[in-house]
Amino acid sequence: MSSESETKNAAPEGIPAATIIIYRDCPDGGAPQILITVRSRNMAFAGGMAVFPGGRVDPADFALGETVAAQTAGSIDADEAAHQIAAIRETLEETGLALGLSGDINADNAAKARAMLEEKNEIAPVLDAFGWSIDLAQITPFARWYPKNENLSRVYDTRFYLANLGTGEVDVSIDNSENTRLFWTSAQGALDAAETGEIKLIFPTRRNLERLAMFDSFEAARAQAEAIPVKTIVPQIDPNGGNPMLTIMKDAGYPVTAELLESVARG
């Protein structure tokens, strides 16, 4: 995945992370839905906030990324493969959904694989035990956010991906450690819930939901993601004549590129 820094300023070391925006068909035929998780208030980063499933890239993800990249004859580099693998692993761990995987996969196997993942803390032994393989064709790069200029407790360099379940008949369950709630809603529905105070959104999540709300299908969202090269988004503070704004680049596919700094929710 190509990336382009929005700024040349020196940056703190970003913690590599990956998150996945999971689509499904709406059971009643309405707008497509995405999976939202509400993080435990005890979490150091984004505690109590509504986000997409995901987390940091672990050393075992990088190791498996080397193997997967070698098998693709150069179609993906090891670093990008590791991030996509982390997104797949975190999705299984946090939601119980087996995405980005191929093999004999059903609800029962997925539940057993999730339990094994919680024990092993890496996905390679799970793949071996269930005869599964990584299938990165199911994952579409969407965005990359690196808020290095913000005063955050932790600075993550996060890559966002899209994936599609298709069917609306899918059961999910929280992991009882990092998250307190999982729910399906449209992108606009999540924005509406934030407006009424039902959920809280950090700046990157809100901007991504606004972008996703432009599309009436997963296919449309994926088409835009594939048409716009992924750039590293580094939010900047614009003094704006005494009303500081937190801004992002205007050529990365986002309909809203600025928000009053005083109203921004941070991690």
C-alpha positions in Angstrom: 0.0 0.0 0.0 1.5 3.4 -0.9 1.6 6.1 1.6 2.5 9.8 1.6 3.2 11.8 4.7 1.2 15.0 5.2 4.0 16.7 7.0 7.8 16.5 7.2 7.9 17.4 10.9 9.8 15.0 13.2 7.4 12.5 14.8 7.2 10.4 17.9 7.5 6.7 17.3 4.1 5.6 16.2 2.8 2.3 17.6 1.8 0.2 14.5 -1.9 -0.7 14.6 -4.6 -2.0 12.3 -8.4 -1.7 12.4 -11.1 -3.1 10.2 -14.4 -1.6 9.0 -16.7 -4.6 8.7 -19.7 -4.3 6.4 -22.9 -6.5 6.4 -26.1 -6.3 4.5 -28.9 -4.7 6.6 -31.4 -7.5 7.6 -34.4 -5.3 6.7 -32.9 -4.1 3.3 -31.9 -0.7 4.4 -28.4 1.0 4.2 -25.5 -1.4 4.7 -24.3 -1.7 8.3 -20.9 -1.6 9.9 -19.7 -3.1 13.1 -19.0 -0.7 16.0 -17.4 -1.6 19.3 -17.4 0.5 22.5 -14.1 0.3 24.3 -13.9 -0.3 28.0 -13.6 2.9 30.0 -10.6 1.3 31.7 -8.6 1.3 28.5 -5.6 3.7 28.3 -6.4 4.7 24.7 -9.9 5.8 23.6 -11.5 4.5 26.8 -15.3 4.6 26.5 -15.2 5.5 22.8 -17.0 3.9 19.9 -14.5 2.6 17.4 -14.0 -0.1 14.8 -12.5 -3.5 15.8 -8.7 -3.5 15.9 -5.5 -3.1 17.8 -1.7 -3.0 17.7 0.4 -5.1 15.4 2.2 -7.8 17.5 5.7 -9.3 16.8 4.0 -12.6 15.8 2.0 -10.7 13.2 5.2 -9.3 11.7 6.7 -12.8 11.6 3.7 -14.3 9.9 3.6 -11.3 7.5 7.1 -12.3 6.3 5.8 -15.7 5.5 2.7 -14.6 3.8 4.5 -11.9 1.7 7.0 -14.6 0.5 4.0 -16.7 -0.7 2.5 -13.8 -2.7 5.5 -13.4 -5.1 5.9 -9.7 -4.2 2.3 -8.6 -4.6 2.3 -7.4 -1.0 5.2 -6.4 1.3 5.8 -8.0 4.7 5.0 -4.9 6.7 1.6 -4.4 4.9 0.8 -8.1 5.2 1.6 -7.9 9.0 -0.9 -5.1 9.4 -3.6 -6.9 7.5 -2.9 -10.1 9.6 -3.2 -8.0 12.8 -6.6 -6.7 11.6 -7.8 -10.3 11.0 -6.5 -11.5 14.4 -8.0 -8.6 16.3 -11.4 -9.1 14.6 -11.5 -12.7 15.6 -10.4 -11.9 19.1 -12.7 -8.9 19.7 -15.8 -10.0 17.8 -15.6 -13.8 17.1 -15.8 -13.1 13.3 -13.4 -15.1 11.1 -12.6 -12.6 8.3 -9.7 -12.6 5.9 -9.4 -16.4 6.3 -10.2 -19.3 4.1 -10.9 -23.0 4.9 -13.6 -24.9 6.7 -15.1 -21.9 8.6 -18.4 -22.0 10.4 -19.8 -20.5 13.6 -18.7 -23.5 15.7 -15.2 -23.5 14.4 -14.9 -19.7 14.7 -15.9 -19.9 18.4 -13.3 -22.6 19.0 -10.6 -20.7 17.1 -11.4 -17.6 19.1 -10.9 -19.5 22.4 -7.6 -20.9 21.1 -6.5 -17.4 20.0 -7.2 -16.1 23.5 -4.9 -18.9 24.9 -2.1 -18.6 22.3 -2.2 -14.8 21.7 -1.1 -15.3 18.1 -2.9 -16.5 15.0 -0.4 -18.9 13.4 -1.2 -21.8 15.7 -4.9 -21.3 15.1 -4.4 -21.5 11.4 -2.4 -24.7 11.8 -5.0 -26.3 14.1 -8.0 -25.6 11.9 -6.3 -26.0 8.5 -7.1 -22.3 7.6 -5.0 -19.9 5.6 -4.8 -16.2 5.4 -6.8 -14.7 2.5 -5.8 -11.1 2.1 -8.0 -10.7 -1.0 -10.9 -10.2 1.4 -9.2 -7.1 2.8 -9.2 -3.6 1.1 -6.8 -0.8 2.3 -8.9 2.3 3.2 -6.9 4.8 5.2 -3.9 5.5 7.4 -4.0 7.8 10.4 -1.0 9.0 12.4 -1.8 11.8 14.9 1.8 12.5 15.7 1.2 16.2 16.3 -1.5 15.7 19.0 -0.9 15.5 22.7 -2.1 11.9 23.2 -1.2 9.4 25.9 -0.2 7.0 23.1 0.4 7.7 19.4 -0.8 5.0 17.1 0.1 4.7 13.4 -3.1 3.0 12.3 -4.1 1.5 9.0 -7.8 1.1 8.3 -9.2 -1.7 6.1 -12.6 -2.6 4.6 -14.1 -6.1 4.6 -17.6 -7.4 3.7 -19.6 -10.2 5.4 -22.5 -9.9 3.0 -25.1 -11.7 5.0 -27.0 -10.0 7.8 -27.3 -13.2 9.8 -24.2 -13.0 11.8 -23.7 -13.3 15.6 -21.0 -11.3 17.3 -20.0 -11.1 21.0 -17.7 -8.9 23.0 -14.4 -10.1 24.4 -15.2 -9.0 27.9 -11.8 -7.3 28.4 -11.2 -4.5 25.9 -14.8 -3.9 24.8 -18.2 -3.5 26.5 -20.5 -3.4 23.6 -20.8 -4.5 19.9 -23.5 -3.3 17.6 -24.4 -3.0 13.9 -25.5 0.3 12.5 -25.2 2.3 9.3 -22.4 4.9 9.1 -25.0 7.7 9.3 -26.7 5.9 12.2 -23.4 5.9 14.2 -23.0 9.7 13.5 -26.6 10.3 14.6 -26.0 8.3 17.8 -23.0 10.5 18.5 -25.1 13.6 18.0 -27.6 12.4 20.6 -24.8 11.4 23.0 -25.6 7.7 22.8 -21.9 7.1 21.8 -18.7 9.1 21.7 -16.4 9.3 18.8 -12.7 10.3 18.5 -11.7 12.5 15.6 -10.5 9.8 13.2 -13.5 7.6 13.8 -15.9 10.5 13.1 -14.1 11.5 9.9 -14.1 7.9 8.7 -17.8 7.5 9.4 -18.5 10.7 7.5 -16.6 9.2 4.5 -18.4 5.9 4.8 -21.8 7.6 5.0 -21.3 8.8 1.4 -21.7 5.3 0.1 -24.9 3.2 -0.3 -23.0 -0.1 -0.6 -19.8 -1.9 0.4 -18.9 -2.0 -3.3 -19.1 1.8 -3.6 -16.9 2.3 -0.5 -14.4 -0.2 -1.8 -14.4 1.4 -5.3 -13.5 4.8 -3.8 -10.8 3.2 -1.5 -9.2 1.5 -4.6 -9.4 4.8 -6.6 -7.7 7.0 -4.0 -4.1 6.1 -3.0 -3.9 5.7 0.8 -2.0 8.6 2.3 -0.8 9.0 5.8 -3.2 11.5 7.5 -1.5 13.6 10.1 -4.0 16.1 11.6 -2.8 19.7 11.9 -3.9 22.6 14.1 -4.9 25.6 12.1 -5.1 28.8 14.3 -8.0 30.0 12.1 -8.1 33.6 13.5 -8.5 32.6 17.1 -10.9 29.7 16.5 -8.4 26.8 16.2 -9.4 24.0 13.9 -8.1 20.4 13.7 -7.6 19.8 10.0 -6.7 17.0 7.6 -5.6 16.9 4.0 -8.3 17.6 1.4 -7.4 15.0 -1.2 -7.8 11.8 0.8 -11.5 11.2 0.1 -13.0 12.8 3.2 -16.1 15.1 2.9 -15.3 16.9 6.2 -11.7 17.9 6.7 -11.8 20.3 9.7 -13.4 20.5 13.2 -13.2 23.1 15.9 -10.4 22.0 18.2 -12.5 22.7 21.3 -15.1 20.1 20.2 -12.6 17.4 19.2 -12.7 14.2 21.2 -9.2 12.6 21.5 -7.9 9.2 22.6 
